[in-house]
Amino acid sequence: MAVTEVRLDHLAIAQRFSARAEEWAVAPRFNPVERWYHRLHVAADHEVWLLTWLPGQATEIHDHGGSAGAFFVHGGTLAEDTVAVSGGIPRVVSRELGEGAGRRFGSHHIHRIENRSTRPAVSVHVYGPALTRMTKYRLTPTRLDILTVERAGAEW
């Protein structure tokens, strides 16, 4: 008998949490100085985060330390810049995701998310396994440089 690997559908989890906003332990908050975030749920194989974004707020370019995942736009609009390195040269692909849109990503995904709109946004993010570290990068025309490696429990 073959063993079947069960793969979580991170996007489906994010959509379920978004659909049950009345069950969130906290209401979304908006901070004019920095993005606000709160962990909504943790399980043995994943965790769920709620994030808010005022216009102009963004992450740095980062990865998820080997965790795969997804994010779902609960309200507003977010832009994602995905970075891929091919032949040593970084390439950026941008996409806009409006309310009700989501995106899955693998364990080697490098991206930045930004609220480029004029309205606040709320998103639900799922990571599996739970985040233990995130690497932040600086993008130049010819390469992707590591800036820092942040660890759960220390920097967030």
N, C-alpha and C positions, 0 to 999 in steps of 0.2 A: 504494500500500500504506500503510495507516494504521499509525502507531506506537502500540503498546500500552504504557501505563505499568504497570510492575510494582510492586505495592504489597505491602510486607512484612506478614506476619501476625505482629505483635509478640507476641500472646498465644500462638500456636503455638510461637514460639521460646522464650518463657518456660517453657512446659510441657515442651518438650524438655530444656531445661537442668535443670529440676526433676527430671525422670525419670532423669537421669544424675548424680545427686548424688555417686556414687562417683568421677566424673571431675573434680569440682571441684578446682581448684588448692589451695584451702584449705578447712578444715572451718569451719562456722559458729562464731563466737565471740559471747559475750554480755558486754556491758560495762554494769555497773550505773549508770554516770554518763551515758552517751549511747549512742544507737543505734550499732551496728557495721555497717560496709558494706565491701564489697570488689568491685572490678570483675573479673568472671570472664572476659569476652571482649570484644574490640573488632574490628569489621569496618569496611569502607568506608562502610556505610550504617546501622549500628546498633551498640549496645553493650549488654552484659548485666551487671547488678549483683546481688549477693547481699546481703541486709539481714537483720539480726536485731533483734528487738523484745522487750524484757522488759515485763512488765505495767506500764502507765502511760506507756511511751515513745511519742512521737509526733513527727511532723514539724510544722513550722509550716504555715500555709496558704501554698501556693506554686504556681507554674506550672513548666513545663519549658523555658522560653525558646524556644518554637516547635517543639520536638520532640514528635512523637506517641509513643505507646508502649502498654505494658500492664504489669500486675503479676499475679503468680500466687502464691497462698499455698501454700507447700511444706509448712508445718506450723503448727498453731495456728489462731488466729482474729484477723483484723484488721478494724477499722472504717474506712470511708472517708466523709468529709464532702466532698461536691462543692459548689462554690460557683458559682452562675450569677447574673449581674446582668441584671435585666430592668427597663426603665424607670428605670435608675439605682439601683434598690433590690436589694441582694444577697439571694439565697435559698439556703438550705442544704438539701441532700438527703443523708440518711445511709443507709448500707447496711453490713451485716456480711457479711464473706466468710470462710468457714471453709476448712479444709484441702482442697485440690483445686479451689478456686474461683479465678477470675481475672477480670480486667476490662481491656478495651481503653479507650484514651482518645485524643482528638484533640490537635492541636497547640496549641489554645487552652484546654486543660483546667486548671482551678484546683481544688486539693483539699488535704485534710489526711488523713493516715493515722495511726491510733493503735491500740495494743494495749490494748483495754479489758477484756480477759479476765484471768484469774488465772494463765495459763500462758504461757511464752515462745512466740514465733512466729518463723517464718523465711519470707522471701519472695524471689522472683526478679523483677527489674524489667528491662524492655527499653525502650530509647529509640532512636528513629531520626528524624533523624540523632543521633549522639552528642551528649550534653549539652554546651553551651558556656556556658550561663548559666541561672540560676533566679531568679525574682523572688519575694520573700516579701512577704506582705500581712498587714494587720491588718483584721479584720472588725468593723464597728460595725453597729448596727441600720439605719443609713441609707446606708452606703457601704462600699467596699472600698478601703483606703488602701495604697499601696506603702510598705513598710518599707525593704527593701534589694534590691539586685540583686547576686547572687553570681556569680562567674565560675569556670569550670573551671580548675584549676591554681593558683588563688589561694585560694579558700575551701574547696575539697574536692579 
